[in-house]
Amino acid sequence: MLVASDFDGVLAPLGDDPLASRPTAAAAAALARLAALGPDRVRVALVSGRRIEDLARLASPPVGALLVGSHGAETGEVLAPAPEGGPAGGPGAAGDAGGEDRTGVAPGARSQVRADGTTARVRLVPVALDDAQTALLAHVTQGLEEIADPVEGAWVEHKPSAAVLHTRLSPHPAADKASAAAARLGDELGAHAMTGKNVVEIAVTSTSKGIALDALRTRLGSPAVLYLGDDVTDERAFAVLGAADLGIKVGPGETLARRRVADPAEAARALTALADLLGA
């Protein structure tokens, strides 16, 4: 089965400083137990709107975890450590698409020092923009900077294929007006605007967590899927789940998910219960 989850608000509590986010100890332990069951039984995936570089560093996911950043525009994987004297196959090496080649070398693999103090071997695949998308991204970024500039606490995050207006630290109603202006900007520029919790992301590529989850399912041979999410953007992932799958909404709000838990602590308990059930 595929156990996939958003990061912020699910594995990690939401906070004012995006770079301070860390998974709870219980969530990290549960994911490690699930991943240790091996790719023939369980694959763990993190599906996030974050830049994949930041997702891999802050979440410190276990070996074998698949990574989706920027709502699907970026992908990656946490590989097994290379032993002394030569490379080693990661969890995808035995015929898994995107794994290591026949020489045992993972193309693009590199070491990354992570927020938990560990070093992991990761392969991160960035998005490639054409000239038109690059030009559009410049216009999106400039427009959002102009919207954020007069608003106290507002700031713009720069991603490889998007720019994001953050208003978590901004007072109301200024935050609401800025968010509305950002959504209009996306429409005016013909870009792809997505509204989440105190954020408006404008992307120059067409993707979503639902598209990304479908791609993971196809890559892995259509396993059953458990997906956990807390944000409006996670509803696109819940929307592609089938009768054999399960979606868990974390926190309040309307949802397509069939189950709900209150907060990241309860999400960690749900993952722990699954690990117990599977004998991890």
C-alpha positions as CSV (number, residue, x, y, z in Angstrom):
1,M,0.0,0.0,0.0
2,L,1.0,3.6,-0.4
3,V,0.9,5.8,2.8
4,A,1.0,9.4,1.6
5,S,0.8,12.5,3.7
6,D,1.1,16.3,3.6
7,F,3.8,17.6,5.9
8,D,2.7,21.0,7.4
9,G,-0.4,20.7,9.6
10,V,-0.3,16.9,9.5
11,L,3.1,15.5,10.4
12,A,4.3,18.8,11.7
13,P,2.2,21.4,13.7
14,L,1.6,24.6,11.8
15,G,3.7,27.5,13.0
16,D,4.6,31.1,12.1
17,D,8.1,30.3,10.9
18,P,8.0,27.8,8.0
19,L,11.7,27.0,8.4
20,A,11.1,25.9,12.0
21,S,8.6,23.1,11.1
22,R,9.6,19.6,12.2
23,P,7.6,16.4,12.3
24,T,6.4,15.3,15.8
25,A,8.5,12.5,17.3
26,A,5.5,10.2,17.1
27,A,4.9,10.9,13.5
28,A,8.5,10.5,12.5
29,A,8.7,7.2,14.4
30,A,5.5,5.8,12.8
31,L,6.7,6.7,9.3
32,A,10.1,5.0,10.0
33,R,8.3,1.9,11.1
34,L,6.1,1.8,8.0
35,A,8.9,2.4,5.6
36,A,10.9,-0.3,7.3
37,L,8.3,-2.9,6.2
38,G,9.9,-2.6,2.7
39,P,8.6,-1.5,-0.7
40,D,6.9,-4.8,-1.3
41,R,4.4,-4.0,1.5
42,V,4.4,-0.3,2.1
43,R,5.7,2.8,0.4
44,V,5.7,6.1,2.3
45,A,5.4,9.4,0.5
46,L,5.3,13.0,1.5
47,V,3.2,15.2,-0.7
48,S,3.7,18.9,-0.1
49,G,3.5,22.4,-1.5
50,R,7.0,23.1,-0.2
51,R,10.1,23.3,-2.3
52,I,11.3,19.7,-2.4
53,E,14.7,20.7,-1.1
54,D,13.1,22.2,2.0
55,L,10.7,19.3,2.4
56,A,13.5,16.7,2.4
57,R,15.6,18.7,4.8
58,L,12.9,19.7,7.3
59,A,10.8,16.5,7.3
60,S,13.9,14.2,7.6
61,P,11.9,11.3,6.0
62,P,13.0,7.7,6.3
63,V,14.9,5.7,3.7
64,G,12.6,4.6,0.9
65,A,10.3,7.6,1.2
66,L,9.1,9.2,-2.0
67,L,8.9,13.0,-2.1
68,V,6.6,15.3,-4.0
69,G,7.3,19.0,-3.7
70,S,5.6,22.2,-5.1
71,H,2.3,20.4,-5.4
72,G,3.7,17.9,-7.8
73,A,6.1,20.0,-9.9
74,E,9.1,18.4,-8.1
75,T,9.8,14.8,-7.2
76,G,12.4,12.9,-5.3
77,E,13.3,9.9,-3.1
78,V,15.3,9.1,0.0
79,L,17.8,6.5,-1.0
80,A,19.7,3.9,1.1
81,P,23.2,4.9,2.2
82,A,26.0,4.0,-0.1
83,P,28.4,1.6,1.6
84,E,32.1,2.2,1.8
85,G,33.8,1.3,-1.5
86,G,30.8,1.7,-3.8
87,P,27.1,2.6,-4.3
88,A,24.3,0.6,-2.9
89,G,20.8,0.0,-4.3
90,G,18.1,2.0,-2.8
91,P,14.5,0.9,-2.2
92,G,13.8,1.2,-5.9
93,A,16.8,-0.5,-7.2
94,A,15.1,-3.8,-8.1
95,G,13.0,-2.8,-11.0
96,D,11.2,0.2,-9.4
97,A,10.8,3.0,-11.9
98,G,13.1,5.9,-11.1
99,G,15.4,3.6,-9.0
100,E,19.1,3.0,-9.6
101,D,20.5,2.0,-12.9
102,R,22.1,-1.4,-13.8
103,T,25.4,-0.3,-12.4
104,G,23.9,0.3,-9.0
105,V,24.3,4.1,-9.3
106,A,21.4,6.4,-8.6
107,P,21.6,9.2,-11.1
108,G,21.5,12.6,-9.4
109,A,21.9,11.2,-5.9
110,R,23.7,13.4,-3.3
111,S,24.1,13.8,0.4
112,Q,21.9,16.2,2.4
113,V,22.3,17.3,6.0
114,R,18.8,17.4,7.5
115,A,17.1,19.3,10.2
116,D,17.2,16.3,12.6
117,G,21.0,16.3,12.4
118,T,21.2,13.2,10.2
119,T,22.7,13.0,6.7
120,A,20.7,11.2,4.0
121,R,21.3,10.2,0.4
122,V,18.6,11.8,-1.7
123,R,17.7,12.2,-5.3
124,L,15.7,15.4,-6.0
125,V,14.3,16.1,-9.4
126,P,13.7,19.8,-10.0
127,V,11.1,21.3,-12.4
128,A,12.3,22.5,-15.8
129,L,10.6,25.7,-17.1
130,D,10.6,26.8,-20.7
131,D,11.2,30.4,-21.7
132,A,7.5,31.4,-21.6
133,Q,7.1,29.9,-18.1
134,T,10.2,31.6,-16.9
135,A,8.9,35.0,-18.1
136,L,5.5,34.3,-16.6
137,L,7.1,33.4,-13.2
138,A,8.9,36.7,-13.2
139,H,5.6,38.6,-13.7
140,V,3.9,36.5,-11.0
141,T,6.7,37.2,-8.5
142,Q,6.8,40.9,-9.2
143,G,3.0,41.2,-8.9
144,L,2.9,39.3,-5.5
145,E,5.8,41.4,-4.2
146,E,3.8,44.5,-5.0
147,I,0.8,43.1,-3.2
148,A,2.7,42.1,-0.1
149,D,4.9,45.2,0.2
150,P,2.3,47.5,1.9
151,V,0.8,44.7,4.1
152,E,2.2,44.2,7.6
153,G,3.6,40.7,8.0
154,A,3.0,39.6,4.4
155,W,5.9,38.0,2.5
156,V,6.5,36.2,-0.7
157,E,8.1,32.7,-1.0
158,H,9.9,31.9,-4.1
159,K,9.6,28.4,-5.6
160,P,11.1,26.9,-8.8
161,S,7.7,27.1,-10.6
162,A,5.6,29.3,-8.4
163,A,5.5,32.3,-6.0
164,V,3.5,32.2,-2.8
165,L,1.9,35.0,-0.8
166,H,2.0,34.3,2.9
167,T,-0.3,36.3,5.2
168,R,-0.3,34.2,8.4
169,L,1.3,37.1,10.3
170,S,-0.8,39.8,8.7
171,P,-3.8,41.4,10.5
172,H,-7.3,41.1,9.1
173,P,-8.9,42.5,6.9
174,A,-5.6,43.4,5.2
175,A,-4.7,39.7,4.9
176,D,-8.0,38.9,3.2
177,K,-7.7,41.8,0.8
178,A,-4.1,40.8,-0.1
179,S,-5.2,37.2,-0.7
180,A,-8.0,38.3,-2.9
181,A,-5.7,40.5,-4.9
182,A,-3.3,37.6,-5.3
183,A,-6.0,35.4,-6.7
184,R,-7.0,38.0,-9.2
185,L,-3.4,38.4,-10.2
186,G,-3.2,34.7,-11.1
187,D,-6.3,34.9,-13.2
188,E,-5.2,38.1,-15.0
189,L,-1.8,36.5,-15.8
190,G,-3.3,33.2,-16.9
191,A,-1.4,31.3,-14.3
192,H,-2.6,28.7,-11.8
193,A,-3.7,30.2,-8.4
194,M,-4.3,27.9,-5.4
195,T,-5.6,29.2,-2.1
196,G,-4.6,27.4,1.1
197,K,-4.4,28.3,4.8
198,N,-3.1,31.9,4.9
199,V,-1.4,31.4,1.5
200,V,-2.1,32.0,-2.2
201,E,0.3,30.2,-4.5
202,I,0.5,31.1,-8.1
203,A,2.2,28.5,-10.3
204,V,3.2,28.6,-13.9
205,T,2.9,24.8,-14.4
206,S,-0.4,22.9,-14.2
207,T,-0.2,20.4,-11.3
208,S,-1.9,19.5,-8.1
209,K,-1.6,17.0,-5.2
210,G,-4.3,14.9,-6.9
211,I,-2.3,14.7,-10.1
212,A,0.8,13.9,-8.1
213,L,-0.9,11.1,-6.1
214,D,-2.3,9.5,-9.2
215,A,1.3,9.5,-10.7
216,L,2.6,7.8,-7.5
217,R,-0.1,5.2,-7.7
218,T,0.7,4.5,-11.3
219,R,4.4,4.3,-10.6
220,L,3.9,1.8,-7.8
221,G,1.4,-0.4,-9.6
222,S,-1.9,1.0,-8.3
223,P,-1.7,0.0,-4.6
224,A,-4.3,0.9,-2.1
225,V,-3.7,4.4,-0.8
226,L,-4.0,6.1,2.6
227,Y,-3.7,9.9,2.3
228,L,-3.6,12.4,5.2
229,G,-4.0,16.1,4.6
230,D,-5.2,19.3,6.3
231,D,-5.4,22.0,3.7
232,V,-7.7,23.0,0.9
233,T,-5.0,21.8,-1.6
234,D,-5.2,18.3,-0.1
235,E,-8.8,18.1,-1.2
236,R,-7.5,17.5,-4.8
237,A,-5.7,14.4,-3.4
238,F,-8.8,13.2,-1.6
239,A,-10.8,13.6,-4.8
240,V,-8.8,11.0,-6.6
241,L,-9.1,8.3,-4.0
242,G,-11.2,5.2,-4.8
243,A,-13.4,2.9,-2.8
244,A,-10.4,0.8,-1.6
245,D,-8.5,3.9,-0.4
246,L,-8.9,6.0,2.7
247,G,-8.5,9.7,3.2
248,I,-8.0,11.3,6.6
249,K,-8.7,15.0,7.1
250,V,-6.6,16.6,9.8
251,G,-8.4,19.5,11.5
252,P,-11.6,21.3,10.8
253,G,-13.2,22.3,7.5
254,E,-15.3,20.7,4.8
255,T,-13.6,17.7,3.2
256,L,-14.0,14.8,0.8
257,A,-12.1,12.6,3.2
258,R,-14.0,9.7,4.8
259,R,-12.3,10.1,8.2
260,R,-11.2,13.0,10.3
261,V,-8.7,13.5,13.2
262,A,-8.3,16.7,15.2
263,D,-4.7,17.5,14.9
264,P,-1.1,16.3,14.1
265,A,-1.0,14.4,17.4
266,E,-4.0,12.4,16.4
267,A,-2.6,11.9,12.9
268,A,0.5,10.4,14.5
269,R,-1.6,8.1,16.5
270,A,-3.4,6.9,13.4
271,L,-0.1,6.2,11.6
272,T,1.1,4.4,14.8
273,A,-2.0,2.3,14.8
274,L,-1.4,1.4,11.2
275,A,2.2,0.4,11.9
276,D,1.0,-1.8,14.8
277,L,-1.7,-3.4,12.6
278,L,0.9,-4.2,9.9
279,G,3.3,-5.7,12.5
280,A,6.0,-3.0,11.9
